[in-house]
Amino acid sequence: MKILVTGGAGLVGSHTAEYYAQRGEEVIVLDNLIRSNLFGYNKDSVEYNWRFLARYKNIKRIKGDVRKKGDVLKAIGSGVDVVIHTAGQPGVALSIREPRRDFEINALGTLNLLECLRRKSPGAVFIYCSTNKVYGENVDGISLCERETRYIYRNKRGVSEEMPIDLTGHTPYGVSKYTGDIYTQEYAYTYGMRTAVFRMSCIYGTRQFGFEDQGWVAWFAIATLFDRTITIYGDGKQVRDILYVTDLIDGYDRFIQSKLNYAVFNIGGGIQNAISLLEFLKLLKEETGKETKVIFSNWRLSDQKVYISDISNIKNKLGWHPKIDIKKGVRRLISWVRNNKRLFM
C-alpha cells in the first residue's frame, strides 16, 4: 500500500507512519512543522519526530501545509491507497484566541485534502481524526454522581455515536473539528468515497510533547518529572478515558482492512481506562516517586466534567479493543521522557 499521513510529525502521525513503515508499506508524510510555534514552545517537538522518521527509507517526508492545494497534490503524487489525516490545530485555548486560524487549519485544511483526493485518487481510503469535542456541552446533560476523587455517569457507561452534536456550545476548536467530521462523512455519501471518522478521546504515548493547552497526559508527566507547576481548571475530579497511541492505530488499520464503506467511531480507552485528574496525579506519584506541583483555577469554557467513550460500536464492527492499560502506557511514557531529558530542559 501507498499511505499518506498528514501531520506526520505529531504524536499520532509519527506513530502511524512508523507503524506502516515497519510493515514495509510506502509512506508519505506531510507536515508544516508549526506546532512548536503555535504553542510558543522554544524547543523541538514535531521537529524531533520529523528527524526520527528519517531512519525509515520507505518514508518520504514532505514539508507542506494541508491548506495549500499544491502541497497536498505533491504529497498525493500519482495516487495513494490510504490517507490518514492527523494534521490539525489541537488546542482549545488557541482556538478561542485565534478562531480564524483554527478554522483554516482544521476545517478548510480537511476540505482541501478531501477535494484533492477526490480529484486525484478517489478510490483511496480516507481516515479523519475527529474528537469528542464535537459533542460539546451536550455531554454535560448526562446525569453525574460525585465521588471522593472523580465524577461518574449515573446510569451510563459511556458516550455513544448517538449523542447529539447540535444545539450546544463546542468552543471554536470543537466547531472546526466538527466541520471536518461532517465533510468527511459527506464525501462518502455524496461522492462514494470510502471514509471513516474516529472521534477520539485523550490519546497519549511516547514522543508526545504535552503543553498546558494540549496533550495533558504527557504534560502532567513532564511537569512532574521536571518539578514544574501544573494548573488544574476545576476541582480535578473531571474524568477522561485515555488511549495509548498504538491502540488507536490498530483501530485505523482494522477499518482499512475491513469491508466497511464508511463509518463513524467513538474511540478511547473506554470505562476500563477512565481516570480523573486527581487519580492520574496519584498514579504519577506512585510511578515517579515525585509529588506534582499543582495550583487550581476556574473551570474552562465547555470543559466536559466526564467524557468516557462508549466503544461498543467499534468493538462490534471491527473486533477492536484497547490492549495497553493505563499503568503500562504511562510507564512507557515516563521512561521515554526520562531517557530524553535534553528535550525538556
N, C-alpha and C positions, 0 to 999 in steps of 0.2 A: 504493500500500500504506500501511497504518497500522501503524507499528512501535513497540513498547515496548522501551526499553533500560533495564534495571535497572543500578544502579551507573554511571549515565551520566556521572558527573563524573570517573571514573577514567581511566587510560590507555586501556584497551581500549574502555570505554563511550563516552568522549568522541569517540574517533576513529570508532567505529561510528555514533554519532549524526550526526557531521559528514558521513560518507560518504553516508548515506541522505538527509540534508537537502540536500546538494549535488545529489543525483539528483532532487530535487523531491518526495520522499515526505513524508508526515505522520509526525512523530517525537514520541514522548512519552518524556521522560527522568525516571526515578525515582531519587533518591539521598538518603540521610540526612546526607551531608556529615560523616561522623565519622572519616574516615581520618586526618586530621592528629592528632585527639585519640587515636586508637588507638595511634599510634606516638610520641606525646609530641612532636610537631613543632609549634613555636610560630610557624610561618609558613604562608602559604597553600599548599595543594596542590590538593585537589579543588575548593576554593573558586575557585581560578584557572580551572580548566576549566569550572566552573559558569557563571562570568561570560563565559567565552569563547563558550559555546554560545548566549548571549543574542543574538548577532549574527544568528542564523538565525530568521526569522519563522515558519518551519514546524516549529520545535522548541518543544514545550510542556514546561516544566520543573516538576516536582512534587517538593517536598521531602517525602520519606516513606521508610518502612522496609519492606523485604520481609518482615519478621517480623510486621507488623501487617496483618491482613486488610483493614481499612478503607482503608489506604493503597494496597494492591495493587488493590482493587476500584475505587478512584477512578482509578488510573492506567489500568486496562483500559477503564473507561468503558462505552460501549455495545458494545465489542468491538474487537479488534485482529486483524491478519493474521499478525503475527510478534512473538514475544518473544525477545529476545536477552539472556540472563541473565548479565551480567558482575558483578553485585553479589556481594561476598563479603569475608570476613576472609582476607587473603592471606599472613599472616605465620606461619611455622613456630614461631619462638620465642614469639610471642604465644600461639599455641595451647597450648603447653606450660605457660605461666604461667596462662592462663585458658581451660581446656578447655570449660567450660560456655558461655562467651560465644562461643567459636569454633563450638561445635555449633549454638547458637541461630541464628547468622548464616548459616552455610554449609548445614547440614542442614535445620533447621526452616524457615529462610527459603525454601529451594528447594521443600520440600514445600508450604508455604503458597502459593507462587506457582503451582505446578503445579495445586493443587486449585482455586484461584480461577479459573485459566484454564480448567480442565475444566468448571467450572460456568457461566462467563460466555461463553467463546469457544473451545469445544472443537475447532474446525476450524483454529485458529491453529498455525503452526509454532513449536516451542519449541527454542531452542538453548541448551545448557548449557556454560558454560566450566569444564571439569574440568582436571585437572593430571596430570603424570607421577608425582606423589607417590602416586597410587592404587596404583601397583605396589610401592611401599615398598622394603624391603630385598631383595625378590626380584631386583631389577635387579643387586644385588651378586653374585648367583650366576653371572653371565656372566663367563667367564674373561678376564682382562686381561693386557696386556703393559705394562711401564713403559718410557717413553722419556724423553729428557732434559727435555722441557718438558710432557709430558702422559702420561696413561694412555690406552690404546686397547683396544677389544674385540679379542680374539684371533681369533675366527672369526665375527664378526657385524658387519653394517653398522649395525644399529640395533634398537631395541625395537619390536616389532610389537604389535598389539592382542591377540595370542595369549598374551602374557606373563601368567602367573597373578597374581592380585591378592589372594589369601587367604594365610593361614598365615605371616604375616610382620609385622614392625614397620612402621608407617607414619608415626608422630607423630600427635597428635590432629588436626592440620590435614589430613593425608592421609586420616584416617578420616572427618572431616566432609565433605570433598570427595567421597570415595568414596561416602558415603551419598547425596549429591545426584546423583551419577553414576548409581547403581543405580536410584534413584527415577525419574530421567528416562527410563531405558530401560524401567522397569516401566510407566510411563504410556503408552508406545507399545504394549507387549504386552497389558496389561490393559484399557485404555480406548480403544485405537485412535488415540491422538493421534500427530501427526507430530512426532517429536523427533530431535534429533541431539546427541551428546556429542562435544565436542572436547577431547581430553586434551592440554593444551598444554605445550610445553617453555618455555623462557625467552623471553618477549615483551618487546620494548623499542621505544622510539620517542620522538618529541618529545612535550612536555607530560607527561613521566614524572618524578615526584618520587621518586627512589630513596632508600631508607634501608638501613642495615645489615641489618635484618630482612627486607627485601622490595624487589625491584627492583634487583638487584645491578649490572646493566649501567649503568643511569643513576647509581647511587650511586658506582661507580668513576669515571665520567666527571666527576661533580660534585666529588668529593673531589680528583681530580687537578687540576682547573682552579682550585680554591679552597684548595689546599695543606692539605687535611685528611688525617688518617691513617685508612687502612682496616685492618681486621683480616681476615686470611685464615685460615680454620679448616681446618687440614690443611696440605698442602705446596704447594698452588697448582696441582698437576697435574690436578686434577679438571676434567672436560670437560662442557660443555653445548652443545647446538645451539640457537642463538639465532635468533629470527624477528622481522622488522620488523612492526609492528602492522598496517599496511595489507595486508600479505600474509595475515595471519590473517583479516581481514575479508573478503578475497576468497574465502577458504575458506567462511566462513559463507554468503556470497551465492550461491556455487555450489551449496551444498546447498539453499538456499531455492528456487533456480530449477530444481533437478533434479526428477526423478520419484521419488526415493527416499522411502519412507515413514518409515524410521528408520535411524540409522547411529551407529557409534562410530568416531571417527577419532583416531589419534595425529597431532599436527600440531606441527611445529617447523621449524627450518632444514634439518634433515637432515645427512647426513655432510658436504656441501659447505659448511655454515655452522656447523660444530662448532669450538669453540675452548676452550682451557684458560684458567684464571685468569691464569697466568703469561704466556701468549701474548697475552691481552687487555691486560694491563698494558704489554706491549711495543708493541702497536698504539696504545694511548693516548699513549705517549711519542712515537711517530712522528707522530701526528696533532696533538698539542698542543705538542710540544717540552718537555714538563714531566715530571719524574720523580715517580711516585706514592709517597707516604709509606706504608710497609707495615710491619705487625707480624704475626707468626704466632702462632696459638694451636692448641689441641687440636681434633681433628675433632669435629663436632657430631653429635648423635643422628640416625641414619637419613639422613645426608648421602651420597647416591649418588656414588661416585667418578667414574663416567661415566654420563651419560644422553644418548643420541642417538636421536631419533625415527626409526623406520622409516616413511617417508611414502609407501611404495608403494601402500598401500590407498587413500588419498585421491587420489593421482595417477591410479590406475586407474579409480576410480569417479566422480571429479569433474573429471578433467583438470587438477587444480591442481598448481602448483609454486611455490616461492619465486622472486620476481623481484628482490628487493633484497638484494644480498650484504652481508657484514659491513662492509666498508670504506665502502660508500655509506651504509648505515644509520647507522653510528657517526658519520660526518661530519655527517649531518643532526642527530643528537642533540647533538653537540658545538656545532654552530653555534647551535642553539636555546638551549642553556644559556648560551653566551656572550652571546647577544642579550637574555637575561633575567636578568642578574646580580642585579638587585634582589630576585629571588625566593629567592636562596640566600645572601644576605649579611646 
